Amino acid sequence: MQTKFNVNGKTHAVDVEPRLTLVDCLRYTLGLTGTHVGCEHGVCGACTVIIDGKPARACLMLAVQADGANIETVESLADGDTLAPLQASFRRHHALQCGFCTPGMLMTAHALLSTEPDCDENRIREALSGNLCRCTGYIGIVEAVLEARAAYKAPKRGGTP
Amino acid sequence: MTRRDSYIGTPVERIEDLRFLRGRGQYIDDLNRNGLLHAAVVRSAVAHGRIRSLDTAAALALPGVRAVITAVDLGDNMPTIAVRSESQPSLDRVVQPVMARDKVRYVGEPVALIVAVSAAIAEDAANLVTVEIDALPAVTDRRGLDADAVLLFEECGSNQAATLSAVRGDIERAFKEAEYTRRETFQVHRHAAVPMETRGLIAEWDAARGRMTLTGAAKVPFFVRTALAKMLGLPEHAVDAVETDIGGGFGARGEFFPEDFLIPFAARRLNSPVKWIEDRREHLMATTHAREVECELEIACRRDGSILGLRGRAWTNLGAYARPNAVTPSRNLAQLLPGPYRVPHVHIDVALYVSNKTPVGTYRAPGRFETDFCRERMIDLAAADLGIDRVDMRRKNLLTSAEIPYALPTVLPYGGSGEFDSGEYVVTLERCLGEFDWKTKVALEGRLIDGRYHGLGLGCYVEGGSAGPRENARMALDAQGMVTVTVGASAVGQGLETVFAQIAADALEIPIDHIAAVHHGSTTGIHEGFGSFGSRASVMGGSAILVAAENLKTTIRAAAARRFNCTADEVEVVDGLRAVIAGQQRMTLAALSADGFDAAGTFSNSKRTYSYGAHAAHITVDAQTGQIDILEYVAVEDVGRILNPNTLHGQTVGAIVQGLGGTLLEGMVYDDEGQLQTGSLAAYLIPCAVDFPRIRSIALEQYPSPLNPLGVKGAGEGGIIPVGGVIANAVASALVSFGVQPNALPLSPARVWQMIQNARSPGVA
């Protein structure tokens, strides 16, 4: 089945089985393996990507359902070797250990801060509660997102988050 | 030039993070190979039964299917998976065959393997395999030890697979002389490590060279290589086990599982690379479970609260087979029963029995979590009986530095004992009480405020680390002055590359960015390695790096001495490993050797380090719902020496949250037929971001270990050890007006609510 969508600013036209999930399409058809698969039933959040501005589980969606969509994955965040402020904050606060849940965490946090840069700790925890991490106990992650808020507030000179 | 120890002890940001944060990690399912085939495992849906027939015709007929492998294909000598550590002859009779042939013994046991051109087709074909099984009654708990119980292994004559004991002193005398004794039964439920990445493998057979490469190995790749070579009938040097980035291990991942044979077998048979990625449902039924134990414990004390003895019996549910780490949890449960306390007389017998559940293995702090729960509950119960403050009871019995080294109980039939290496155990307790402000908060105990009962809990622990026998490191210095470090220890997501780079940079007195790469674990990088378990990797691998660094400098000095025509003692390595001087002579290392230098180092150790600490919690219990909330949790530990405070605290907090999950949320639930009821992450609840927000971790380094040159002790498991006991003690404290004594985990809302109902209507329930 032919479908076409935009991933990280680039248009992809793919011919896929109707049953192919979006996450498998991203990973295996397009080779964007930064998005991970942790449960395949929409609980763990490792596969979270941003679709038309909203965080979504790429394991619960078929690739053909994304036709015409704008998709952002973890690969879109950094500028080459330079970490985005959110990523740098994750590193500073030791918000990751094994790194497997990290792409999903980053995309959920990125979507949250892009729309609610003034959110408080409770709101951050609520938004992240759909992303499971088995290593950190979440404290470093929440601290990292709290600190990264500054980069998402009112446009600053020197670029976007 | 850097100052000595300028990286060790500082919160160096992790090297690994740069790839993980950008989605550039290379986990097993991120890897591809030309001509890659994909495997799916057909698993038993019946817990116990005899296989009557296996029809694979429809699966084989599906376009894209390359092979359906069943027990018949594996020949008469079905390979079995050996117990890796502290086996016994009776356990060797209940090890797991790599595929079920006549009988299935748990839901999830492999009965066939499909190999196809895509994972989707392999899964389609798996659904087309028809397995007919004549079901037998399932053994799920200790009733399986009854005389008339159904046997998993008829030839063994019993479901009891092994026994072991921990002994010290004269237990009979202790109980005869005691002024106070009490007996209680404790239960810890079955739960599991559940890393966020499931297991996965890629096997590649090089037919021309007769070589097998298994990528996706973890934790103990060298053991995996040895076992796999033996099972495939290949010489060990013809097999490589390669690590990738790993999405969490926690003791479960990396031990030898049936798939570690089946996937290489398929790759060799089909002469194509084969990938297998476990799905989450499979993971919950196929990867080892842990913790399920019942313990009948007795304590003997003087009236002043001095503990004289602990004795008891415990029953460990092994699941269907003795897997590689079947023994470790039971032996730790027995040996660490006295924990950090002075308990002169100890005797505990543990029975390990098989049942129709997923086989068990190690999960972070195996046996230690369980034994701490039993002991710390018992101390609170005894203190209350004796009218002694539970803090004072612990103060009185904690070991002092004057008594350390202090021998641990001897574990029979193995005979090993060991001893605590250093520490003043009361220090972490006092610091914890201070940080927590126990003195003030204790007034809240048992009080009902806004519909919730407040409770405080406390627990102490020791954490064994640095398992031997040795570890190896290699260092290569290139002509540009960049150093590559290779260590035999394995990384499972704990930040080993960073910690090893810190140690190497300090040992060589070079900037950390002169460490070009840190390789670890794989059999391709170094001749021998022992992996990552028992809080050993940083201690053993780090110490091996120190030895290798010294040897590297010695090698350089010897080369310079030959060139300068002087003795090696006269040579100094300077400029951050980029030049040598001797008297007036000076030469860059690049000029000294265009090929660079390399050296190896080995650190051997037969003794374990023991970190120790204390945790305190303030909780509330809603008597209407049984819901427990953690208002505050404080952990204080002494780890000998802190290598990187970020990675240390990260692991401690992460371990505490895992422990809280195991205590309050998680559980592998089975019905009477041995059907797993928790086959998804919607049913098996691991903690999420809103559950446990207030946790503090404080680490001390007052008592370095005398056993290694770094003075460091194993850490990273400690955080989980006391959690069950601490929270159960806090629940008892909150519900003191009901007289509720939570002696079984998990403390789910349903159980807590039921305990309150039972207390309100004694005799009814």
Boltz contact constraints between the chains, C-beta under 6 A:
constraints:
  - contact:
      token1: [A, 33]
      token2: [B, 30]
      max_distance: 6.0
  - contact:
      token1: [A, 34]
      token2: [B, 23]
      max_distance: 6.0
  - contact:
      token1: [A, 38]
      token2: [B, 196]
      max_distance: 6.0
  - contact:
      token1: [A, 39]
      token2: [B, 280]
      max_distance: 6.0
  - contact:
      token1: [A, 39]
      token2: [B, 681]
      max_distance: 6.0
  - contact:
      token1: [A, 40]
      token2: [B, 279]
      max_distance: 6.0
  - contact:
      token1: [A, 41]
      token2: [B, 680]
      max_distance: 6.0
  - contact:
      token1: [A, 43]
      token2: [B, 681]
      max_distance: 6.0
  - contact:
      token1: [A, 43]
      token2: [B, 682]
      max_distance: 6.0
  - contact:
      token1: [A, 44]
      token2: [B, 681]
      max_distance: 6.0
  - contact:
      token1: [A, 74]
      token2: [B, 23]
      max_distance: 6.0
  - contact:
      token1: [A, 75]
      token2: [B, 23]
      max_distance: 6.0
  - contact:
      token1: [A, 78]
      token2: [B, 22]
      max_distance: 6.0
  - contact:
      token1: [A, 87]
      token2: [B, 21]
      max_distance: 6.0
  - contact:
      token1: [A, 90]
      token2: [B, 21]
      max_distance: 6.0
  - contact:
      token1: [A, 91]
      token2: [B, 13]
      max_distance: 6.0
  - contact:
      token1: [A, 91]
      token2: [B, 17]
      max_distance: 6.0
  - contact:
      token1: [A, 94]
      token2: [B, 646]
      max_distance: 6.0
  - contact:
      token1: [A, 94]
      token2: [B, 650]
      max_distance: 6.0
  - contact:
      token1: [A, 96]
      token2: [B, 20]
      max_distance: 6.0
  - contact:
      token1: [A, 97]
      token2: [B, 493]
      max_distance: 6.0
  - contact:
      token1: [A, 97]
      token2: [B, 650]
      max_distance: 6.0
  - contact:
      token1: [A, 98]
      token2: [B, 247]
      max_distance: 6.0
  - contact:
      token1: [A, 98]
      token2: [B, 248]
      max_distance: 6.0
  - contact:
      token1: [A, 98]
      token2: [B, 493]
      max_distance: 6.0
  - contact:
      token1: [A, 99]
      token2: [B, 20]
      max_distance: 6.0
  - contact:
      token1: [A, 99]
      token2: [B, 25]
      max_distance: 6.0
  - contact:
      token1: [A, 100]
      token2: [B, 196]
      max_distance: 6.0
  - contact:
      token1: [A, 100]
      token2: [B, 197]
      max_distance: 6.0
  - contact:
      token1: [A, 100]
      token2: [B, 247]
      max_distance: 6.0
  - contact:
      token1: [A, 101]
      token2: [B, 196]
      max_distance: 6.0
  - contact:
      token1: [A, 102]
      token2: [B, 20]
      max_distance: 6.0
  - contact:
      token1: [A, 103]
      token2: [B, 23]
      max_distance: 6.0
  - contact:
      token1: [A, 125]
      token2: [B, 689]
      max_distance: 6.0
  - contact:
      token1: [A, 125]
      token2: [B, 690]
      max_distance: 6.0
  - contact:
      token1: [A, 128]
      token2: [B, 689]
      max_distance: 6.0
  - contact:
      token1: [A, 129]
      token2: [B, 688]
      max_distance: 6.0
  - contact:
      token1: [A, 129]
      token2: [B, 689]
      max_distance: 6.0
  - contact:
      token1: [A, 129]
      token2: [B, 690]
      max_distance: 6.0
  - contact:
      token1: [A, 132]
      token2: [B, 686]
      max_distance: 6.0
  - contact:
      token1: [A, 134]
      token2: [B, 195]
      max_distance: 6.0
  - contact:
      token1: [A, 134]
      token2: [B, 196]
      max_distance: 6.0
  - contact:
      token1: [A, 134]
      token2: [B, 248]
      max_distance: 6.0
  - contact:
      token1: [A, 135]
      token2: [B, 248]
      max_distance: 6.0
  - contact:
      token1: [A, 135]
      token2: [B, 654]
      max_distance: 6.0
  - contact:
      token1: [A, 136]
      token2: [B, 650]
      max_distance: 6.0
  - contact:
      token1: [A, 136]
      token2: [B, 654]
      max_distance: 6.0
  - contact:
      token1: [A, 137]
      token2: [B, 653]
      max_distance: 6.0
  - contact:
      token1: [A, 137]
      token2: [B, 654]
      max_distance: 6.0
  - contact:
      token1: [A, 137]
      token2: [B, 657]
      max_distance: 6.0
  - contact:
      token1: [A, 138]
      token2: [B, 689]
      max_distance: 6.0
  - contact:
      token1: [A, 139]
      token2: [B, 653]
      max_distance: 6.0
